[in-house]
Amino acid sequence: MSIAIEAEGLVKRFGTTTALDGVDLSVPAGTILGVLGPNGAGKTTAVRVLATLLTPDAGYARVCGFDVVRSPAAVRSRIALTGQYASVDEDLSGTENLVMLARLLGFPRRDAKAAARDLLSRFALTDVAGRSVKTYSGGMRRRLDLAASLVGDPDVLYLDEPTTGLDPRSRGEVWDTIRGLVADGVTVLLTTQYLDEADQLADSIAVIDRGQLIATGTPDELKAQVGDQTIEVRPVDPGRLEEVAAIVASVTRVEPARDLARSLVTAPVVEPAMLADVVRRLDDAGIVPGELGLRRASLDEVFLTLTGHPAEEAA
């Protein structure tokens, strides 16, 4: 499989701040790489370097085989970038936005209109094509923004926090759209601080924290780093939460997490049989569980284990 995006040792500094500190990335063509990290971790800086909007201070990057510093025009002709907020003109209709962009890219008027019709149909926007974008829902705007990114038929699409501020239904619509793009052969680099988004979409994940790449792998591979499964225990009596935590710690040999609001104790386990040990010790202590079970580890727990803080925490 060919590599659409590759980077090695990327460094970018802003004054005394090092935004990227030796980042390596590799994205096979026709796949999605999810780049995770809190605000300020360096995700957007990485995208700007790969989009030729910033010049790295060290290292190199190639997109579709072209160096981002030596051949920026060749890179730009093969990529598209969609940022956190819709970049379309709200006073124009969906059709007018896409026709305008196509004309700016040099399309003849007839071809521009045909491209707009095709994209509006592809993104399920035909029924609202003639309406002003200011009347669109958040999900519709994001779909139109994605459609605008594809006017030039890019090989690589950078999505920088594409579902920020969207409701769950609109997020789901955008996710379906992204899956469709990849099925058509587009390579996607997705930056997000929503770990469920990366879990849903990404073929592989790169975790960046404080400008450094601290982990890479598939979602399942990263989850395996903190244990294939997680035990959850919620006592009927919230006052015995610390006793539960002590029992779970003695069985799993790790310090469990405590969710005081939900009176819940969680910890990764390496052997499912540990659940039976916890049950016996709870029974010996006379603690009645209101909730008890095993589930797969989440990417949130992976991130917390890798970085020591939640993904939504600003750096």
C-alpha positions as CSV (number, residue, x, y, z in Angstrom):
1,M,0.0,0.0,0.0
2,S,1.4,3.4,-1.0
3,I,2.0,6.1,1.7
4,A,0.0,9.3,1.1
5,I,1.4,11.3,4.1
6,E,4.8,10.8,5.7
7,A,6.7,13.0,8.1
8,E,9.9,12.4,10.1
9,G,11.3,14.5,12.9
10,L,9.0,17.5,12.4
11,V,9.9,20.4,14.6
12,K,8.2,23.8,14.7
13,R,8.9,26.6,17.2
14,F,7.2,29.8,17.9
15,G,9.6,31.9,19.9
16,T,10.4,30.0,23.0
17,T,7.5,27.6,22.5
18,T,8.1,24.3,20.7
19,A,4.8,23.3,19.1
20,L,6.1,20.2,17.4
21,D,9.1,18.4,18.9
22,G,10.2,15.6,16.5
23,V,6.9,14.2,15.2
24,D,6.8,11.2,12.9
25,L,3.7,10.3,10.9
26,S,2.8,7.8,8.2
27,V,-0.6,7.5,6.6
28,P,-1.3,4.8,4.0
29,A,-3.4,6.0,1.0
30,G,-7.1,5.5,1.4
31,T,-7.1,5.3,5.2
32,I,-7.9,7.6,8.1
33,L,-5.2,8.7,10.7
34,G,-6.7,10.2,13.8
35,V,-4.4,12.6,15.5
36,L,-5.4,13.0,19.2
37,G,-4.3,15.5,21.8
38,P,-5.6,18.3,24.1
39,N,-5.9,21.9,22.9
40,G,-2.5,23.3,22.4
41,A,-0.9,19.9,21.9
42,G,0.4,20.6,18.4
43,K,-2.3,19.0,16.3
44,T,-3.2,22.0,14.2
45,T,0.4,23.0,13.8
46,A,1.1,19.6,12.3
47,V,-1.8,20.1,9.9
48,R,-0.5,23.5,8.9
49,V,2.9,22.2,8.2
50,L,1.5,19.3,6.1
51,A,-0.7,21.8,4.2
52,T,2.4,24.0,3.4
53,L,1.0,26.9,5.5
54,L,3.9,26.7,7.9
55,T,7.5,25.8,7.2
56,P,9.1,23.3,9.7
57,D,12.2,24.3,11.6
58,A,13.6,20.7,11.3
59,G,12.6,17.4,9.8
60,Y,10.7,16.8,6.6
61,A,7.3,15.9,5.3
62,R,6.0,14.5,2.0
63,V,2.4,14.4,0.8
64,C,1.6,12.2,-2.2
65,G,5.4,11.9,-2.7
66,F,6.0,15.7,-2.8
67,D,8.1,17.5,-0.2
68,V,6.0,20.2,1.5
69,V,9.0,22.7,1.5
70,R,10.5,22.0,-1.9
71,S,7.3,21.4,-3.9
72,P,4.5,23.3,-2.1
73,A,2.5,23.9,-5.3
74,A,2.4,20.2,-6.1
75,V,1.3,19.4,-2.6
76,R,-1.5,22.1,-2.6
77,S,-2.9,20.7,-5.9
78,R,-3.5,17.4,-4.2
79,I,-4.9,18.4,-0.8
80,A,-7.9,20.1,0.8
81,L,-8.3,21.4,4.3
82,T,-11.4,21.8,6.3
83,G,-11.0,23.7,9.6
84,Q,-13.0,23.8,12.8
85,Y,-15.6,26.2,11.5
86,A,-17.5,26.3,8.2
87,S,-15.6,28.5,5.7
88,V,-18.5,28.9,3.2
89,D,-20.3,32.2,2.5
90,E,-23.5,32.3,4.6
91,D,-25.2,34.8,2.3
92,L,-24.9,32.6,-0.8
93,S,-26.8,29.4,-1.5
94,G,-25.2,26.0,-1.4
95,T,-25.0,25.9,-5.2
96,E,-23.6,29.4,-5.4
97,N,-20.8,28.6,-2.9
98,L,-19.7,25.5,-4.8
99,V,-19.9,27.1,-8.3
100,M,-17.9,30.1,-7.0
101,L,-15.1,27.8,-5.7
102,A,-15.1,25.7,-8.9
103,R,-14.8,28.9,-11.0
104,L,-11.9,30.1,-8.8
105,L,-10.2,26.8,-9.5
106,G,-10.5,27.4,-13.2
107,F,-13.6,25.3,-14.1
108,P,-15.6,26.5,-17.1
109,R,-19.0,27.7,-16.0
110,R,-20.8,24.7,-17.3
111,D,-18.4,22.3,-15.6
112,A,-18.6,24.3,-12.4
113,K,-22.4,24.0,-12.3
114,A,-22.2,20.2,-13.0
115,A,-19.6,19.8,-10.2
116,A,-21.8,21.7,-7.8
117,R,-24.8,19.5,-8.7
118,D,-22.8,16.3,-8.2
119,L,-21.4,17.3,-4.9
120,L,-24.7,18.6,-3.5
121,S,-26.3,15.2,-4.4
122,R,-23.4,13.3,-3.0
123,F,-23.7,15.1,0.3
124,A,-27.5,14.9,0.5
125,L,-27.9,18.7,0.1
126,T,-29.9,18.8,-3.2
127,D,-33.2,19.7,-1.4
128,V,-31.5,22.8,0.2
129,A,-29.2,23.7,-2.7
130,G,-31.0,26.9,-3.5
131,R,-31.3,28.1,0.1
132,S,-29.0,30.6,1.8
133,V,-26.4,28.8,3.9
134,K,-27.4,30.9,6.9
135,T,-30.6,28.8,7.0
136,Y,-28.7,25.5,7.2
137,S,-28.4,23.4,10.3
138,G,-24.9,22.9,11.8
139,G,-24.7,19.4,10.2
140,M,-25.7,20.8,6.8
141,R,-23.0,23.5,7.0
142,R,-20.3,21.0,7.8
143,R,-21.4,18.7,4.9
144,L,-21.3,21.7,2.6
145,D,-17.9,22.6,3.9
146,L,-16.7,19.1,3.1
147,A,-18.3,19.3,-0.3
148,A,-16.4,22.5,-0.9
149,S,-13.2,20.8,0.0
150,L,-13.8,18.2,-2.7
151,V,-14.4,20.6,-5.6
152,G,-10.8,20.2,-6.7
153,D,-10.9,16.4,-6.3
154,P,-8.1,16.1,-3.7
155,D,-6.2,12.9,-2.9
156,V,-5.7,14.0,0.7
157,L,-8.1,15.7,3.0
158,Y,-7.1,17.4,6.3
159,L,-10.0,17.6,8.8
160,D,-9.1,19.8,11.7
161,E,-11.7,19.3,14.5
162,P,-14.5,18.8,12.0
163,T,-17.4,18.3,14.4
164,T,-16.6,21.0,17.0
165,G,-19.9,22.4,18.3
166,L,-22.1,19.9,16.6
167,D,-25.0,18.0,18.2
168,P,-24.8,14.2,18.3
169,R,-27.0,13.7,15.3
170,S,-25.0,16.2,13.2
171,R,-21.8,14.5,14.3
172,G,-23.1,11.2,13.1
173,E,-24.0,12.7,9.7
174,V,-20.5,14.1,9.3
175,W,-19.0,10.7,10.3
176,D,-21.0,9.0,7.7
177,T,-19.8,11.5,5.1
178,I,-16.2,11.0,6.1
179,R,-16.5,7.2,5.8
180,G,-18.0,7.7,2.3
181,L,-15.0,9.8,1.2
182,V,-12.5,7.2,2.4
183,A,-14.5,4.5,0.6
184,D,-14.0,6.5,-2.6
185,G,-10.2,6.5,-2.1
186,V,-9.6,9.8,-0.3
187,T,-6.9,9.7,2.5
188,V,-7.9,11.6,5.6
189,L,-5.9,13.1,8.4
190,L,-8.3,13.8,11.2
191,T,-7.3,15.9,14.2
192,T,-9.8,15.7,17.1
193,Q,-10.0,15.9,20.9
194,Y,-13.2,13.8,20.8
195,L,-11.8,10.3,21.4
196,D,-15.0,8.6,20.5
197,E,-14.8,10.2,17.1
198,A,-11.3,8.7,16.5
199,D,-12.5,5.4,17.8
200,Q,-15.4,5.4,15.3
201,L,-13.4,6.6,12.3
202,A,-9.7,6.1,12.5
203,D,-7.8,3.1,11.0
204,S,-4.8,4.2,13.1
205,I,-4.2,6.8,15.8
206,A,-1.3,9.1,16.7
207,V,-1.4,10.7,20.2
208,I,0.4,14.0,20.5
209,D,1.0,15.7,23.8
210,R,3.0,18.9,24.4
211,G,4.3,18.7,20.8
212,Q,5.6,15.1,21.1
213,L,4.3,11.9,19.5
214,I,3.8,9.7,22.5
215,A,1.9,6.7,21.0
216,T,0.8,5.2,17.7
217,G,-1.3,2.2,16.7
218,T,-4.8,1.0,15.9
219,P,-7.5,1.8,18.4
220,D,-7.4,-1.8,19.6
221,E,-3.6,-1.8,19.9
222,L,-3.7,1.4,22.0
223,K,-6.4,0.0,24.2
224,A,-4.4,-3.1,24.8
225,Q,-1.7,-0.9,26.3
226,V,-3.9,-0.2,29.4
227,G,-5.5,-3.7,29.5
228,D,-7.9,-5.4,27.2
229,Q,-10.8,-4.9,29.6
230,T,-11.9,-2.6,32.4
231,I,-13.7,-3.6,35.6
232,E,-16.4,-1.3,36.9
233,V,-17.9,-1.5,40.4
234,R,-20.5,0.8,41.9
235,P,-21.5,0.0,45.5
236,V,-25.1,0.4,46.6
237,D,-23.8,2.4,49.5
238,P,-21.7,5.3,48.1
239,G,-20.0,5.7,51.5
240,R,-18.1,2.5,50.9
241,L,-16.5,3.7,47.6
242,E,-13.0,3.8,49.1
243,E,-13.3,0.3,50.4
244,V,-14.3,-0.8,46.9
245,A,-11.3,1.0,45.5
246,A,-9.0,-0.7,47.9
247,I,-10.4,-4.1,47.0
248,V,-10.1,-3.4,43.2
249,A,-6.5,-2.1,43.7
250,S,-5.5,-5.3,45.6
251,V,-6.8,-7.5,42.8
252,T,-5.7,-5.6,39.7
253,R,-2.4,-4.2,41.2
254,V,-3.2,-0.8,39.7
255,E,-4.6,2.4,41.3
256,P,-8.3,2.5,40.2
257,A,-10.1,5.6,39.0
258,R,-12.9,7.0,41.1
259,D,-15.9,8.8,39.7
260,L,-17.4,10.4,42.8
261,A,-20.4,11.8,41.0
262,R,-21.5,8.3,39.9
263,S,-20.0,6.5,42.9
264,L,-18.1,4.3,40.4
265,V,-14.6,2.6,40.6
266,T,-12.9,1.5,37.4
267,A,-9.6,-0.1,36.7
268,P,-7.9,-2.0,33.8
269,V,-7.6,-5.8,34.1
270,V,-5.3,-8.2,32.3
271,E,-7.2,-11.3,33.2
272,P,-11.1,-11.6,33.1
273,A,-10.8,-14.0,36.1
274,M,-10.0,-11.0,38.3
275,L,-13.7,-10.1,38.2
276,A,-14.4,-13.3,40.2
277,D,-11.7,-12.3,42.7
278,V,-13.3,-8.9,43.2
279,V,-16.8,-10.5,43.6
280,R,-15.5,-12.8,46.4
281,R,-13.7,-10.0,48.2
282,L,-16.7,-7.7,48.0
283,D,-18.8,-10.5,49.5
284,D,-16.3,-11.1,52.3
285,A,-16.4,-7.4,53.1
286,G,-20.2,-7.3,53.0
287,I,-20.3,-4.8,50.2
288,V,-23.3,-5.0,47.9
289,P,-22.6,-3.9,44.3
290,G,-25.2,-2.0,42.5
291,E,-23.2,-2.3,39.3
292,L,-20.5,-4.8,38.5
293,G,-19.0,-5.9,35.3
294,L,-16.2,-5.9,32.6
295,R,-16.1,-3.8,29.5
296,R,-13.5,-2.9,26.9
297,A,-11.1,-0.1,27.7
298,S,-11.9,3.3,26.1
299,L,-9.6,5.6,24.3
300,D,-10.3,8.1,27.1
301,E,-8.6,5.7,29.5
302,V,-5.8,5.1,27.0
303,F,-5.2,8.9,26.8
304,L,-5.3,9.3,30.6
305,T,-2.8,6.5,31.0
306,L,-0.5,7.8,28.4
307,T,-0.5,11.5,29.3
308,G,-1.7,11.6,32.9
309,H,-4.6,14.0,32.1
310,P,-7.9,13.8,30.2
311,A,-8.0,14.6,26.5
312,E,-10.3,17.6,26.9
313,E,-7.9,19.2,29.4
314,A,-6.1,22.2,27.8
315,A,-2.3,21.9,27.6
